[in-house]
Structure formats: structure tokens, C-alpha cells
Amino acid sequence: MEGGQRERALAYLERYVSSHPDDDQARQVLEGQRGNTPAPPVRPPLPELQ
């Protein structure tokens, strides 16, 4: 059932990252999947201090 699903997901993610270069979270997920290692958790941005 999974035949090719991972490859399709990676191709979609690569297209997304190439058209959204400022999306660090998507880039981290893509890099983690390319290396077959889990992507590190992404912390939400800290609120700005005023």
C-alpha cells in the first residue's frame, strides 16, 4: 500500500520548500527525511518582548 507514497510525499515537500524558501520548518522536515533520520522538533517562535 505504501509503494511510492514516501517518494511522492518527498517530491511534494521539495516543491513546497523550493517555492517557500523562508519556511524553515518545512526545510528541516525535508532534510530530516532525506537522511532517513527523524527531523528535530521545531520550537515555535518566542513572543517578542516589549
Backbone bond lengths (Angstrom), bond angles and torsions (degrees), N, CA, C in turn:
res aa  C-N    CA-C-N  psi(-1)  N-CA   C-N-CA  omega(-1)  CA-C   N-CA-C  phi
1 M - - - 1.462 - - 1.530 110.89 -
2 E 1.315 116.58 -32.78 1.458 120.13 -176.04 1.528 111.98 -83.49
3 G 1.312 117.87 -1.55 1.458 121.67 -175.59 1.518 113.45 -51.11
4 G 1.318 116.43 108.57 1.451 121.82 177.43 1.513 115.44 84.64
5 Q 1.314 117.59 -8.58 1.468 119.78 -177.54 1.521 111.33 -64.32
6 R 1.323 117.47 -41.65 1.470 120.60 179.90 1.524 110.61 -63.80
7 E 1.334 115.62 -42.99 1.465 119.64 179.66 1.525 111.09 -63.28
8 R 1.335 117.30 -41.34 1.469 120.46 178.07 1.518 110.87 -64.33
9 A 1.331 116.45 -40.31 1.461 120.04 179.69 1.529 110.58 -65.16
10 L 1.332 116.79 -42.00 1.465 120.01 178.22 1.526 111.34 -64.55
11 A 1.334 116.99 -39.79 1.467 120.19 178.90 1.525 110.10 -63.74
12 Y 1.337 116.86 -41.82 1.464 120.20 177.77 1.528 109.97 -62.52
13 L 1.318 116.25 -45.53 1.456 120.51 -178.76 1.534 110.96 -63.78
14 E 1.317 117.68 -39.09 1.464 120.61 177.14 1.529 111.11 -62.49
15 R 1.341 116.64 -42.91 1.474 119.58 177.63 1.514 110.79 -63.75
16 Y 1.336 116.52 -40.97 1.464 120.13 -179.83 1.524 110.59 -62.74
17 V 1.330 116.78 -47.74 1.465 121.03 -177.86 1.533 110.43 -64.38
18 S 1.326 117.52 -36.87 1.463 118.95 -179.99 1.523 111.64 -68.01
19 S 1.334 117.64 -28.84 1.462 119.34 178.83 1.526 112.87 -95.23
20 H 1.340 117.66 -7.26 1.466 123.12 177.33 1.535 108.66 -132.24
21 P 1.331 117.71 67.72 1.468 120.59 -173.12 1.532 114.24 -64.39
22 D 1.321 118.03 -17.39 1.466 120.19 -179.19 1.527 113.17 -88.71
23 D 1.331 117.69 -0.43 1.462 121.23 -178.70 1.530 109.01 -86.18
24 D 1.327 115.38 89.23 1.468 120.55 -176.62 1.523 112.13 -64.63
25 Q 1.317 117.36 -34.86 1.458 120.16 -178.70 1.533 110.52 -65.03
26 A 1.316 117.31 -44.61 1.467 120.12 178.55 1.521 110.38 -64.24
27 R 1.325 117.63 -39.66 1.464 121.21 179.09 1.529 110.41 -63.23
28 Q 1.326 117.42 -40.95 1.469 120.32 179.13 1.523 110.89 -64.33
29 V 1.321 116.80 -40.94 1.462 120.07 178.63 1.523 109.73 -63.12
30 L 1.326 116.75 -45.13 1.457 120.83 -179.82 1.526 110.78 -61.80
31 E 1.309 117.39 -47.05 1.462 120.14 -179.61 1.519 111.13 -63.50
32 G 1.310 117.40 -37.62 1.457 120.71 177.75 1.517 111.98 -65.24
33 Q 1.327 117.07 -38.53 1.454 120.60 -179.39 1.518 112.38 -74.88
34 R 1.302 118.05 -32.67 1.468 120.66 178.16 1.522 110.44 -63.02
35 G 1.325 116.06 -38.85 1.453 120.08 -178.82 1.505 113.12 -84.89
36 N 1.337 116.31 1.93 1.467 121.94 -178.06 1.516 112.27 61.61
37 T 1.320 116.87 23.04 1.459 121.13 176.04 1.519 107.20 -115.81
38 P 1.300 117.46 150.08 1.464 118.27 179.36 1.520 111.36 -63.78
39 A 1.291 115.16 141.79 1.464 120.22 178.53 1.520 109.01 -69.89
40 P 1.318 117.53 144.06 1.462 119.57 177.86 1.525 109.98 -67.07
41 P 1.314 117.14 149.67 1.464 118.66 178.44 1.524 110.40 -63.48
42 V 1.296 115.33 143.29 1.461 121.01 -179.13 1.518 107.58 -103.66
43 R 1.331 115.04 124.69 1.464 119.37 178.48 1.525 109.32 -84.39
44 P 1.323 116.73 141.67 1.462 117.80 176.06 1.523 109.93 -66.73
45 P 1.326 117.34 154.24 1.464 119.02 -179.85 1.521 111.06 -62.62
46 L 1.305 114.66 146.05 1.453 120.06 178.99 1.529 109.25 -76.36
47 P 1.318 117.87 144.24 1.466 118.66 177.59 1.518 109.93 -65.72
48 E 1.303 114.71 147.68 1.462 118.97 179.61 1.520 110.24 -73.65
49 L 1.308 115.29 137.43 1.461 120.34 177.11 1.533 109.27 -83.57
50 Q 1.287 115.14 141.33 1.462 118.07 -179.10 1.502 111.07 -119.93
